[in-house]
Each structure stands twice: as structure tokens, then as C-alpha cells.
Amino acid sequence: MATPMSDQEKRKQISIRGIVGVENVAEIKKGFNRHLHFTLAKDRNVSTQRDYFFALAHTVRDHLVGRWLRTQQYYYETDPKRVYYLSLEFYMGRTLENTMINLGLQNACDEAIYQLGLDMEDLEEMEEDAGLGNGGLGRLAACFLDSMATLGLAAYGYGIRYEYGIFNQRINDGWQVEEADDWLRHGNPWEKARPEFMLPVHFYGHVEKTREGPKWVDTQVVLAMPYDTPIPGYMNNTVNTMRLWSARAPNDFNLQDFNVGDYIQAVLDRSVAENISRVLYPNDNFFEGKELRLKQEYFVVAATLQDIIRRFKASKKGRITFETFPDKVAIQLNDTHPAMAIPELMRILVDIEKLPYDKAWEITQKTFAYTNHTVLPEALERWPVQLMEKLLPRHLHIIYEINQKHLDKISALFPKDMDRLRRMSIIEEEGVKRINMAHLCIVGSHAVNGVAQIHSQIVKDQVFRDFSELEPEKFQNKTNGITPRRWLLMCNAGLAELIAEKIGDGYVKDLSQLRKIAAFVNDESFIRDVSKVKQENKMKFAQYLEKEYKVKINPSSMFDVHVKRIHEYKRQLLNCLHIITMYNRIKKDPAKHFVPRTVIIGGKAAPGYHMAKMIIKLITSVGDVVNNDPVVGNRLKVIFLENYRVSLAEKVIPAADLSEQISTAGTEASGTGNMKFMLNGALTIGTMDGANVEMAEEAGEGNLFIFGMRVADVEALDKKGYNAMDYYDKLPELKQVMDQIKSGYFSPKQPDLFKDITDMLFKHDRFKVFADFEDYVKSQEKASNLYQDPKQWTKMVIINISASGKFSSDRTIKEYAKDIWGVEPSDIKIKPPNEPREPVETREAAMKPKSKGNLL
């Protein structure tokens, strides 16, 4: 149990965590007891910790609802341009603490819960993570929702309410085992079902030619049921909506033919339709062309576009024409997963709204923008034409038509250049005919962006070069960011308060103000305080590790942390080779001074990704040897963090000393974990890849441990031909490590266990682990040497924190708003529910029944 704060500590924390008013505390206690009694139907004699969590969550939610309704009324009355963020993933994590912070209720809730004789941290630990994402792409969407609300944008997140999120990872005998993530088992206090906005989505069928044009007929219908989650901005009373769709079978599903006879079977078959929103596909940076996945992609898009158009038409000012649609609607496609929105909007405008094709296409292009998240070829979505024809025949026709007009344009500009036509076509003709979804997105959008400067450059110069030569003005960069509310205030209150004491709390909404703390880089007491906060975070995490893993951790050791999805390009193997190198050095000369380290590696492997699963087994096997060798003692420990997820990131990141960002240059689009570590006072060891490049630019390259090949070096090595044996023969320490793995030193019962890994590293390593080994080890030595001088280390930490302001998602969203969406952030603070509204017109006019369609 966490010890309650002293009064002095509480006073110190008032600035950021909200005021503790007697009325506030009394009101929260009253709400808590009311919900325990009326919502949960329990009393204190029989209540569990989970009941207490739900009572508190409902109490906090009560404070959201009035603001939520007010916000939506305000949008209805002012009719701003709406931004729609379409994503198949929203990796939200937990909601309770974030909501308390954004509403300024955290201190009042802490005090109320303390007075009720309960422990806030224990209650927070009861909440399930909403794991509706794989990694960076889904977490980015969640950070963006927080920033859009904080900036007062009329924005909506649209996605799927997966019944099962990203699998829970168990490590069994060193191997990853997947378990279903039944996150809704106990209910979700934050969502509100909206059955009155249920919408039909069509699949299969065929296209008939009629006098009015093509008609999509004999389709199968699945209903989309919306569930709304409130998204509060930080201290501005704005509460936006994330709307997630759940699949429901219509009541006449399989019963249309009343002679079906088998009524029971017909009802049981409903689950087939409802499988659409059953489970999140657990692939990160990998395309799996399954029919169910395409169904999910179209399902979210079809329901969302109907909803957007309903809201557009139900405007207070009345809408007669679609001419103004792009002035009132901006749709951002988070990667190609929601790309079917492009042909779907065309289908609605042409087939249903009867617009001329060219006008519909102009509206479509002006409405959509596309964010690219990866340059790995195996991640690009390429759907077989045959599958599209079966599932969405009308959309295939529309895609063919889009492609034909697109190719006509290119052949007019480049007559007889057949190779260019082939490269730029939306339809790939080689082998199995496929639809290149990235090409569809580029052609159907007015803006295309990468997610870090280096990535956007690669997108323009290499991946989509033909397209950027044709329309250079379409291609932009929008470097990713993270929300400082969750990733500093919430997960590292000690550091957040320390900063606020020095520079005030304005940085929470304007992270660029962190530059001001650079002035204190030589301030002895500030250096001491920053170091103390880190030490406290490390102690707390060490206790957590001892409790969870029964491993004794040396809290004064360097916490060297590598957490992200397990993938060859992220090069957990390079880290692993370094661990074995350190182990060998200790064994070779046990008396020699060694800077103690705890290496913490965590992340999930896609269930079908054999190599990633072998990498986990290698790390755990190396850990078993290192952690049980008496010669090593507590100088080196290796921990594999089981079931890495948002709520675990919030614990490990504030405790990290060294952040591992070691992908092969040119492979990691941006990374956002790198930014979280920087903001929380870890130093980065990394390659010049993704956003690391801009982090080095902001902090000064000498304040990161940069190593390894740059993009140009990787390209040069590709030209020359990468030969792993060159490095193996040249570097004795690398040779020793590889010989140990090959000979079964780490798998004595099964000496050839890691043959697949060693074969890959020697014969077909796309990510050139050996090429960066020598420089990586040297860079690690630099980090160890600096760590021996705590003062110099902490000074470098302060420089990094002060340089991390650029990496706020607020800055990213401001750039999207200005350069892509054509909307203005708003400082207007909507009146809280306890103050009378200032109606734009009279209250009666605003609340007429016709408004219902648009309020939500």
C-alpha cells in the first residue's frame, strides 16, 4: 500500500493535481458511496477492491458527463469544421487517473479515498488496460485524441470496439504463450452504448447495371452498434468523443427464409456476423491478407462515413449541397487500414447522393489525408482483387475507375512510359492481382505525411518517389509526439512537480517551455533533486520487479531498458549480443571493475512470427545463465518484462536510466517510446533513425549515445553486399558470443535450439546486426563511463528533458490542424456544468428535437 502524503507534500502538489477543497472531497465521497450503493448494489461489508474501483470510476465519470454534453452542444451551435481520426487501433491503456488529472480532480479524489480508508494505487491497479492496439500506431492515436481535446478541436476518434484486445503474454519456460485479453469481462465504466445510432453495413452481393447507374444488390447486412467514450481535454472543460463500433447481427439474420426449419441453428449462426468486432489482429508492421481483416476495415469505414454524413446533414444551419462537405469535414486515415473509406465515400456520393463522378472525386480528395507509418515492404497492405470482388464488388468497380482515370492522367504526362504506369498503378498485375492500398490512399488524398523528418524523406525519395515527383506539394512531414499529461504528469508526478516548482505549470499545455529548465543545468540542488526523483522511481520499480519476478534488483545499477514490439528490425538481438559480451567480460576478469547494470527487455511477438518468438526464448535463456552465475553476482541482471502494455510502460519508463532505440537506420518510421524516455529523464543509446535524429538535433548529438550506420551507410553496404562473416572473423568478442549461442551454451539440453537465429544472422540478416555491433559496444562503454559520474550524468539528463518539448503531441496536432485539416485550435474554455450556459441563441432553439441528430 502506498503511504499517504504528508500535508506539506500535498500543498506542494496543488499546482498540477487540482485543488483539495472541502466541498470537492465531500462531494466525491458522497458520489462514491452513492455508486457503491445504487450502481453496484453493494455495501462496505461485501465490497471488493474491484467494486471500489468501479464506484470511483463512476464518480469521476459523473464529472465528465455534463462537460461532455456541453461540448457537443457547443459544437452543434457553432458548427465548426469537424476532424475525424479513423484508426483500426486506439491503444488507450487505463482511463481513471488520466481523467482525474485532466479534470483537475486528482488531489480531491486522493483525499476522499484516503478518508474512506482505501488506497488509491490499489484501486487504480484494478483497472484493465483498454488494449485495442498493437504498439506505436495505436498509442499515437490515443495521444492524438488527448491533444485534440486539449486544443479544443471538434474532433472524433472512430474505430472498432474489439471484444478481445492485444493478447496477454505469459512467459512459460522462457517461451511466449498467448492468452485472450477478455478486457470487458467486468464491464467498462467509461463507455456508453448508443443503440439509437445503430447503422447497417453491407457485404457480398453483386452489382447490377440499371438505368440510374450501377446498383449493389443481394448483400448481407451486419449492424454497427456505436459505443462512445468521453475524451477530456486538459483543464479546459472540452470533452470529445471516441466512437467505437461493435458488430451485431440483424434480428432476421439467416431467418429471412422462414422455411429455414432450423431456427436454433439460425440464431447460433448470428455469431458469425458478430465475429467482425471480436478480436484485434495482433500484427505490428506485417500485412496478413485475411478476409476477416478486410471485413473489419470496411466495417469501421462504412459505419463511420454514414455517421459523418448524418452529422453533416443535420447541421443547425441546414445543408442543401455536398459542395461544402470538405469545408466542414476532414478525415485523417491512420495508415492504410481505413483506406476503403475512399471508394466508400465515392459510392455514397455517386450511387446514393447522385453526384457527378468528377464532383464526387473532387470532394473525396479534398476530404481525405493519409498518414504513412512504415517503409517495410511486408507491412504494406495489398489486397487480392479476387477477395475484394467477392466481399465488396461495387468498391472494386470504383477502385478500377479511380485507377483508370489516374493512369490516363499519367500516360498523358509520360506517353509510352509503361514502366511508370506499372509502378504507379493502384492495381498490381504481377502474379496474383492485388490492390495497393497505399497507392489508393495517395491518389485519393490531398495530403500524405510521414511521421518523422527522416521517414518523410524516405517516403518521398524512395517508397513513393513517382508520386512525389508528380505532386510534390502533397507530401509533408508531421513528426510524432506524445501527450505530456499521461507521459509526465500522470506517470512521473515527482518530476512533473519538480519542473513546475522551477518554471511554473504552463509547460503542461506548452511543452516547449521545458527549454527554461536548461538554465538550471548547473544548479547543484536541482541536479540533486532530479537525481533523487529518478532514484525513487527506480526503488519503486525494483520493488515491483521483486514482487512480480522474485529477482533481487540492485537499485543503484544502471537500468538499461529496451521495451517495444519484438521484431527483427528493432534489433533486440543486438542488445542480446551486448548482454552476452558484458557477461563474458565479467567472467574473463571477475576482479575488474564493472559498472552494474540491470537490462530490462520487454515486448510482445506476433503469434505467427517464429523468429520474434525465438528471440524472446534467447533473451530468457541468456537471463537464466547470467542471473544464476555466482561470479556475476548483482553486477549484471537480465529481466524479460512479461506482458508489456501501456500500464506497465507507465511504471518502467520513469525508472529507466538508458533507453535503447537501436533499429537499423531507415527502418523505424518514428518511434514514440524514445520520446517518453527522453521526457522522463533517461538518456538514449540509439541509431540515427526515426525521431532519434530530431532528438539529437534538439538536445545536441553529444547528449545522446549515437552509434552505428546512417541511412547512407546502410544503402552503401546494400550496394556492396552485406557479408556477416566479415564481422565475425574481424571481431573476437562477436565471434565468442556467436560460438556460445551456436554451441548451446545457453541451451545445454538442446544445443541447436537457436539454429534459426544463428542461420539468419549469418546468412540472411536484412537488418545487419553484426555491422553495428562494434560501434554499439563502444557506445555502451561510453554510457557506463558516464554513469560512474552521477553529477555529469544528471546534467545530461536535464539537457535532454529541456530539449524534449518538441515531442509533445500538442505540437504535432497543431501542425496537422494548420497544414492539413484547415482548422484552428481554440482557447475557449466551455462553461462547466455548474455555471449557466451562454446560449448562442435561445436555449429552446438549441434544444429543438431536430438537433438530436447532430448533438452526438
N, C-alpha and C positions, 0 to 999 in steps of 0.2 A: 504493500500500500504506500502511496506517495504521502510524504509528511506535509501537513498543511503549511502554507506560507505564513511567516510572521507578518504582523501589521505593517512593519516598515517595508518588507518586500512587496506587500500588496500596494502600498502607496506608490512605491517605485514603478509599479507596473500599470498604474492607472492610465498613462498616456495612450497606450496602444490597445489595451484589452477592454476598454469601456469602464464607465463609472460604476462604483458599487453604491447605489442609492438604497436606502432602507426600503423605499416603496418597491423598487425593482426586485429586490431579494424576496420581499413578502409576496409579490405578485407571482414570481417564478415558483416559490414553494406551494402557493395556492394552486397554480396550474398543474404542477407535478402531482399533488395529492388528488386533484380532480380527475386527471387522466388515469392515475393508478386505479381509482375507484370506478369511474364511469366508462373509460375506454377499454381498460384491461380487466375490469371486474375482479380486482384483487384487493386484499388489504395487506398491511405490513407483515402479518403473521405468515402468509403463504407466498409472498412475492419473492421472485428470484432476481439475480443481478440483471438478467435479460429484461424482466418486467420493468425494473428501474430505468434501464436504458430507454425502453420504449416510452415510458412516462415522460422522461426528459426530452426525448426526440419530439414527441407530440407537443410538448410545452413550447419548445423552440420553434416548431413549425407554426404554432399559433401566431407567433410574432412575424412570420413570413407572409401569412395569407393576406392580411389587409394590404400590405405593401404590394403584394403580387397583383391583387385586383386593381388597386390604384394605378399601378404601372400600365396594365393592359388598357384600362380606361383612358389613361393619358395618351397612349399610342393611338387609340381609336379617335380621340378628339383632335389630335394634332396631325394625324395621318402622315407620319414620316416615311421615308423610304425604308423598307424592311430588308434586313440581311438574313439570309438562310444558309446556315452552315450544314452541308449534307455530308454525313460520315457514317460508314458502317461500324465505326468503333468510337465509343466515348469511355475512356478509362478513368472513371470518376473517383475510385477509392471510397473512403468514408466521407460522410457529409456533416455529421454533428458538429465537430469542433470548428470546421471551416465556416459553417453557418453562424455559429456563435460569434466568431471573430468578425465576419462581415457585417453583422448586425450590431456589433459593439456590446454584446451580451456576456462575453466570456467571464469577466470578473463577477458579475451578478450571479451567473449560474454556478461558478465555483463556490461562491459564498453560500448560496442556497443549498447546494448539495452537501457542503461541509456541515451546515447547520442541521441537515436532515440525517447526519451521521453516516453518510455514504462517501465513497471515494471516487472522484471524477474520473481518474485514469482507468479505474476498474470498469466503470460504465462505458467509457469510450472504447475499451478493448472488446466489448460485447458486439460492437457493430461489424457487420460483414462488409468487406470491400465490394463495391459495385465494379466487378472486373470485366467490364464489357469492352475490353480491348486487349491487344497483344503486347504493345510496348509504346514506342515513341509516338507513332501516328495517332493512337487513341488517346494518349495522355495529353498530346498537344491540343487536341480538340477540346478536352476538359479545361485546360489552361485558357484557351481562347474564349470559352463561354464565360469564365470568371472575368476576363479582361473586358469583353464586350459589355457585360452588365456594369462593370465599374466605370466604363467610359460613357455609359448612358446611351448606348446604341440600341435601336429597336431590332434586336437580333434573336434568332431562334435556332436551336440545335435540333436537327432531325436525324433519327437513327432507328435501330431495332432494339426492342426490349427482349434480349436473349434470356431465355429461362435459365440457361446454363452459360456462365461466362467463361473466361480463360480457366482451364483445368487447374486444380490444386496439385502441386508437385510434392510427392513424397520421395525421399531417398531411401531405398531399401538395398542393403548390402552394396552401397555405392552406385546403384543404378537408379535412374529416374523412373518413377511409377506415377501414372496419371490417375487422378480421381475427379469425378464430376463435381463442378462447383455449383451446388444447389443453393445459390445465394438468396433465393426468395423463400426458402423453407419456413422462416419465421415471419414472413411478411416484410414489406418495405414501407417504413413510415413516411417517406418523403414523396412518394408518388400519388397521383390522383388519377384514377381511370376516368375516361371521358367517353362512355359508350354512345352518347348522343352525337358524337362526331365520327362514328364508325364509317368506314368507306370501303367500296368494293374494288378489288384488284383482279384483273383478268389474265389468264394463261391459256396456252394451247390454241385450239380452234384453227380457222383458216381465213384467208382473205377472199372476199367476193368482189368482183367488179360490178358496180351499179352505175346508174346514170348520174347519181350525185357524187360519184367517186368511189374509191376502194372502201370496203366495209369489213371489219374484223368480226367474225361471227362464230357461233358454236363454242364459245370459250368456257373454261371452268373458272368459277368465281371463288376467291378467298377474301374474307373480310379483314380489314386492318383496324384494330382497336387501339386508339391512342391512350398512352399513359403520360401525364405531364409531371415534370419535376421542376420545382422553382429554383432559379439560379440567381442568388442575391449578389448585387454589386457591393463593393466595399464602402460602407457608411454613406450611401447616397440614396437609400430607400428605393432604388431601382431593383425590381425582381423580374428577370426574364424567364423564358420557358424553354426547357428541353423536352421535346415531344418524341417519345419512342413508341414505335408501332409493334403490336403483338398480333399474330395471325389467329383468326377464328374461322371455323367452317360455318357457312351459312346453314340455317336450320333445315333447309331442304336438300342439304348435301347428300348426294347418292340416293335421294328419295324421290327425285323428280319423276322417275318412272315408278308409279305406285304399284306396279306389278312386281316390283323387285323381290317381294316374297321374304327376303331375309332382312327384316327390319333391324334386328340386333346387329348383324354384320355391317349394315349401312351406318349405324350410329358409331360402331367401333372404328370404321374407316375414316371418320372425321379427323382422327389424329394425324392422318397423312397430310391433310391441308395445314394442320396446326404445327406440323414439324418445321415449317418455314422459319419460325422465330424460336426454335427450340435451343439451338446451340451456336456459339461463336466458333468460326473456323480458326484453329489455333496456329495459323501460319503467319510468320513475320518475314517479309521480304521473299515470299515464294508464292507463285501462282499455281493453284490446284483447280483445274477446269471442270469442276463437278456441277451437275445440273442443279442440285440444291443451292449451291452458292450463287449461281446466276439467278435463281428464283429469289433469293434473299435480296440481291442487288436490285432487281426490278421491283420487288415488293415495296421496299422503302421509298424508291423513287416515284412509283405510281401513286402511292398514298399521299406522299408529301406534296407532289405537284397539284393534286386535286385540292389539298388543303390550302396551298398558297393561292390558288386561283379563286377559291371560295372567299378567302380573306380579302383578296384584291377587289373582287366584285362587290363585296359587302361594305365597301368603304363608305364612311359617313357622307363623303362628298358625292357619292354616286359615280359609277363608271359605265360609260357607254361603249368605249372602244379599248382595244388592246394596245393601241398606239402608245399609250403611256406606261405600259407594263414595265419596260426596263428603267423607267424613271422612278418606279415605286418598288421594284423587286431586284435584289442582287442575290444570285445563288453561287456559292463557292463549293466546288467539288473537291473534297479531301481525298486526293489521289483519284485513280480511275474507277474505283469501286462503285461510285454512283453515276458513272458515265451514261447509263441508259436514260438518265434524265434528259439528255439532248434529243434523242429520237422520240422520247415520250412527250416532251413539250411540243415538238413538231406535230406529232399525231393529234394532240389535243387541239392545237391551233388550226390545223388543216382539216382534219376529219370531223371534229366536233364543232369548233367555232367558225369553220368555213372561211378562214382567211386564205388569200392567195399564197402560194408556196413561197414566193420571194419575200413577201412581207413577213410571213411566219419565220423565215430563216433569219431575216434581219433582227427581229425581236429576240429570237433564240440566242444569236451570237452576242447581242448587247447584254443579255441577262446573265450568261454563264461566265465563270472564270475557273481555271483549273490549277491546282497545286500538285506538282510532281514531287514524290518523296523518295525516289530511288533510281539509281542508274544500273542496278544489277539486272542483266537480261532475263534471268529466271523469275524475276518478280513482276515483269510486265505482263499485263492481262491480255491474252489473245484467245478470244472465244471461238470455237469451231462454228462455222456457218451452219452446219447440219443441226447442231443443238439449238442455235438461235431460231432456225426455221421451224423447228418442232415447237419450241416454247413460246416464241414471240414473232410469229410470221409477219405481222404488219410492220413491226420495227425493223425487221431485216429488209423489207422493201424500202423503208425510209432511209436506212443506212446506205443501201445501194444508190439511192437517188442523191443523197448528200455526197457520196463518193464520186458519182458521175460528174456532178457539177464542179466539184473540187478538182478532179483530173482534167476536165475541159479547160478550167482556168490555167492550170499548169502547162498543158500542152500548147495553149495559145502563147504563153510566155516563153516556153522552151520547146519549140517544134522539133519533132523527131528524137527528143531525148527520152527514149523508152526506159532507160535505166533509172532516171529520175522519177518517172511515173511509177515504176515498180516500187522504188524506195519510199515514195510519199503516199502511196495508196492506203486507204483505210482497210481495204481487203488484201490480205496476203494470199497469193496464188500458189506459192511453192508447197508441195506436199498437201497435207490436209488444209483446205481453205479455211482461213481464220480472219476474225475481225480484230484489228489492232486498236484497242480501246484508247490508248494514249493519242494515237493519230485522230481518232474521233473527237477526243476532248480538245485537242489543239485547234482543229478545224471549226469546232462548234463554240469556241470561247473567244472573248475579246481580250483576255489576258491569261498568260501562262507564267507561273512562277516556280522557281526553285526555293530551297529553304535555308541556304547559306550562300555567301558570295561565291565560294569555290564551286559549289554544286550547281548554282545557276549558270556559271561559266561553262561547266562541263555539259550541261543540258543544251546550251546554245551552240557550243563549238563541236560537240561530238554526237550526243544522243539524238537531238532533233535539229541537226545542222541545216538540212534542206529547208525546214520550216522557218528557222530564224533568219536565214538568208532572204526568204520570201517576204516575211513580215517581222523585221527586227523589233519594231515598236511594240509587238505583242508580248515579248519576253522580258520578264522582270525578276528581281530578287527580293525576297522577303525573309530575312534571317529569323529563324525561330526564336521564341522566348519562353519564359516560364512565369507563372504567377507568383509574385513575392508574398502574397497572402498565405498560400499553402506552404511555399517552399522556403519561407524565412519566419514570418510571424508565428505560424502555427507549429512548424516542426522544430524551430530553434528560438524559443521565446527569450532565452538568456542573451543570445547575440542580438536579437531584434531590439531588446531593451537597452543594451549597451550602446548600440548605434544611436537610438533615439535620445539617450542622455547627452550624447555629443553633438548631434546635428538636428535634433527635433524629429517629429514623426512624419514630416512631409514626404520623406522618401518612399513611404508605403504606397503612395499613388504616383510618385515620380521618382523612379529608382535611379535616375541619372544623378540625383542629389548625393548618392553614395560617394561621388568624387570628393565631397567635402571631408571625408574621414582620412584622406591621404595626408591632410595637414597634421594628423596625429601619429604619423608613422614613427616618429622618434620620441613620442610621449611615453615615458617609462611606465606610468601607471596604466595607460591604455593598453600597451603591449602586454602587461601583466594580466589585465582583465580579459583580454581576448584569449590569451593562453589558458586562463582559468576556466572560461566558458567551455573551451574545447575539451579540457581535461574532465570537466563534469559530465559532458556529453559522452566521452569515452568510458568513464566509470559506469555510467548508466547502461550503456550498450554492452559493456563487458559483463555486467550483472545479468542482462538479458541473455547473452550467449551462454553464460554458465548455467542459467536456469534451463534454457532450451536444449543445449548441446552437451551439457555436462563436461565442457572443456574449460580448464582454468586459463584465463587470459591475463597476460601481463599488460596492464593499462598504460604503462609508460612506454611500451613498444610502439613503433610506427604502425598505425592502422592503414594498410595498403589495400584499397577497395576497388574491386572490378565487378560491377553489377550491371547487367543488361541481358537481352536475349542471347542465348548461346548460338553462335553462328561462326562459320569459318572466317568470314571477312572481319569479324570483330576481334579475332585472334586471341581468344582465351588460351590457345595453345602456346603463344609466345610468352604469356605470363607464366604458364605452367613450366616451360623450359627454364625460365629465370628462377622459379622456386627450386627446381632440382639443382640448378647451378649454385644457389646460395647454400643449399643442403650439402652439396659436395665440398664447398669451400670450408664449411664448419667441420665436416668430417676429416678433411685433409689436415687441418691445423686447428684442433679444438681450443688451443690456448690463445689463439689470435683474437684480438678484439673484434666483435661483430655487433653492429647496430641492430638491436632486437626488432623483429617485425611480426605482425600478425597479418597474414594475407587472407583477405576475405573475398571469395568469389561467389557470385550468385546469379541465377537466371534460369529461365525455362528453355528447354529444347522442344521444337515442334515434334509431336508424337511420331511422325513418319520420317524424321530426319536422323538417319542412323549415325552419321558422323558426329552430329551435335551430342547425341546420347553417349557415344564413345568418349567424347571429350569430358563429359561430366564424370564418367567412370574413371578416366585417367586422373582427373583432379582429386577425386575422393581417394583413389588408391595411393597417390603420392602423399596426400594428407595422412593416411593411415601409417605410412612408413615414417614420415617426418615427425608427426605428433607423438609417436611412441618410441622414439630413439632417445635413450638417456643422455647420449653425448650432446645432443642438440639442446635438451632442456627447454627452458622457456625463451630461448633466443629466437626461435622460428616456430610459428604455428600456422597451420593451413586450415581454414574453415570453409566448407561449402555451405552457403546460406540457402536453406531449404525454402521453397515456395516464395521466392522474391516477388513482391507485389507492391502496390502504392503505399500501403500502411507500413510495410517493412522498410521501404525506401525512406520514409519519414523518420525512421529510427536510425538507420545506418549512415545516411548522408551527413547529418550534423556531427557524427562521431569520427568521420574519416579524416586522415592526415593527407593521404596521397590518393589521387583519383586517376584511374587507369583508362585512357582514351586512345587506344593503340591500334585502331583499324588501319589497313593498308591505305596509303594516301589515294584519294579518288574513289573510295567505296562508301564511306559513311556520309549520307546526304548532309546532315547537320549534327545530329545528336542533341539531346537536351539534358541528359544526365550530367554531362560535362559542365553545363551552366549551373545546375543545382549544387554541385560540389564546390564550384568557384564561389558562389554566393554564401556558402556555409563554412568557408574557411579551410578548404582543403587545397593543396597545391596539385597541379595537373602534370602527369607524365603522359605525353601524347605525341602523335604524328601531326604533320601539317595537313589535317583532313577535316572536312565539315566545318563546324563553328569553332573548332580549336584555332583555326587560322585567325579568326576575328578576336578570339580571346587573347591570343598572343599580341595582336595588334593593339588591343585596348590596354593590356597590362604591361606590355613590353616583353619581347620574346625571351629576354633573360630572366623573367619572373615565372616562366613555366619551364618544365624539363622537356624540351622539344627534341625529338630524335628521329632518325630514320629517313627513308627516301621521301622526296617530294613527288608530286604528280609527274613532273617532267622526268624524274629519275625512274619511276615505275614504267613510263612509256619507253624510255631508252632501253631499259632491261628487257621489256617485251620484244622490242625490235631485235636486240642482240640474242635473246633466248635465255630464259632463267634456268640455271642448272644448279640444283640443290647440292650436288656433290662438291661443287667448288667450295662452298662454305663449310661443309662437313670436313673436307680434307684440310682446310686452312685454319679452322678454329678448334683447338684441342678441347675446350670446355663444352662446346656444342657436340663434338664427337662423343665425348664421355656420356653426356646426357642421353643422346640418341641410342648409344650402345646399351645403356641401362634399360631404357624402355623396350628396346628390341629383345634383349636377353631375358626379360621377365623379372627384373629386379623389383619392380613394383607390382608384379602379378606372379609370384613364385609358383602358385598352384596351376597357373595356366600361362606359361611363358609367352605364347604367341597371341595373348589376348588383345594386344594393341597393334597387331599387324596392319589392320586397316588404316590406323593413324600414321604409322611409320611409312607405309607404302605411299600414302597420299603426300606426306611431307617430302619424300624423296622423289616421287615420280610425277605427281600432277597437282602441285600446290598452287592454285590460282592466286593465292594471297601472299605468297613469297615470305613466309615466316622466317626462314633462315637468313634472308637478305638483310633483315633489320635486327637480327639477334645481337650482333656485336655492339652496335650503337645503343641498343636498348639496355644492355647490361651496363655499359658505361654510364648511361643516363641515370640508371638506378643507383649506381655508386655515388653519383653527384647528389642525389636525393638523400641517401644515407649520411653522407658527409655533412650536408646542411642540417639534417635533423639533430646532429650532435650539438649544434649551436642553437638552443631553443629561441634565443632572442632574435637572431638573424632569420630563422625560420618564420617566426611570428610576424616579423616586419614584412616578409614577402607575402604572408597571408593577408596582411592589412592592405598591401598594394593590390592584391588580387580582388579582395572584396570591394575596394574602392573603384575598381575597373569593371565591375560586373553589371553596372547599371544599364548598359545597352541591351542586356539579355532578358529584360522584362517583356512578357507577352503584351503588356500595355503598349510598348513602343511598336512591336510587331503589328498589333491590331490597328494602331493609328495609321501605319503605313498602308495596310490593306484598305482602310476606310478612305484615305485620301487618294491613293493611286489606282485602286481597282473598283471599289464599291461606290464611290461618289457620295459618301455620307460624312457628316461632321460629328465628332464626339461632342457630348453635351455635359455641361457642368451643373445643369439644373437639378436641384435636389427636390424630388417629388415629395409633397407633404406626407408626413407619416400618418397612419390611420387615426391617431388620436387628435389630429388637428382637422378643422373643417376644410373641405376641398375648395379650391378656387376654380369654379367651373368655367370652361372656355365659353360655353353657352349655359343655358339653364340646366339644372340637374335633370329636369323632366325630359328635355330634348335628348340629353345624353343617354338616358336610360330607356328610350323607346324600345319596344320589342325588336325592331329591325336591327338594332345594334348587336343582338346576341350573336349573330353570325360572325361578327368581326372582333368582339371583345377578346376572344380566345384565338 
